[in-house]
Amino acid sequence: MSSNNNNNDARDRKIKQDTRAWAALVGTNYTTALRQTESPLVQGFLGEQVSARHLINTLNHHPLIGADGGDFVLGEAGYYADTEWSFNGRSDFVELALLTDFLRMFTPIAPRETPAVSSYFLKHTAEKFLAPHCSYVTNGRLIWAAAALDLPMVEQKGGLNLMIGVSEREHDYVKRMVTPGSTKPHGHQHRPAGYTHLQTALEQCVAGEPDLGRWERPEPSTEVFPFHEWFIQQAGRDDAVGVLAHDHRAGIKDSDHRIARTPNELLEILQEVPASSKTHESAESAIVEWARVSLPSQRGDMNIRTASIRRSKDDTPGWGAGPGTIELHEFLCPCGDGKVIEEHDNTPGFREHDHRIICDKCREEWDFVPGLSVRGWRLEPKPYRAAS
Ligand SMILES: [Zn+2]
């Protein structure tokens, strides 16, 4: 017998034992239980296939929610519920397996952190994320799946809910993504590692397409962005830069926008969200200050390109050598009060390409980066060049 056959036999035995155990727990027949333990939806999209016997063991022996001297602790309504489970016998196992994958999507909290996401909120998010495969989730079942995964859990003062140890910001992100009518996140720094994989895998599974293959939890990124690090540290300051940094930090936390890894990305973010010219000015001050206080080795990309506000292209009869066009592109200046003008005179015999800063304040603090084409212009703070 080949080892492949041995593996298949072992798997078959495991599924038979699982199916029998599950049929006994929920009070259904073997065939109905088998339809669930062999469903493609229980294969484990973000980890090992969950075992029915492991789920049952969890109910009996888990230190927090396991049965207490034969009395159940966890029931359908949650922790120390009045009533136990009301299984339908047809889809309970599939739903618990999907809940397990739903919870695996999130980053578990670090050992020193305290669980801070209520099982009650998670259950609502799970229902929406897993619809239509699992459109009703009880508090008890959410806690059961979390316990089976050994996620950290703590009691929530005398209630039916437990606090579950998954990333609060990631949960907030998913909640906003799946809840109709909520403001969708614009920054994706808190998108859980397994979010896209699980969503895609579920769609493909239902469409009968081959699965995506094994998912590995990515290592947390250790990349450091010196401008970002410096900028959010200014959040405590009692000036315009401090206020901007404070708002920026809050926006990152709430997934309202992404992280500004470079000065240019800070300006891009301000273009994506409505920002006053005062805000532009604060961003400009922050960038100029960063250019002054940072070491050349930390700066990375200091160059910025500001927002386009208007562009026009006009025909002109020319200057005797035939007609041509004059292109005029207007951009905000860094502080937002003036403009950067880019002009292209495409007239035969009189071709001219030019750019200039129309703002006294910005002209003092910014220069065009040398060596770039007129169309490819970027600005850099003057102190940066003086210091490097
Ligand atoms: Zn300006």
Boltz pocket constraint, residues with backbone or C-beta under 6 A from the ligand:
constraints:
  - pocket:
      binder: B
      contacts: [[A, 333], [A, 334], [A, 335], [A, 336], [A, 337], [A, 338], [A, 339], [A, 358], [A, 359], [A, 360], [A, 361], [A, 362], [A, 363]]
      max_distance: 6.0
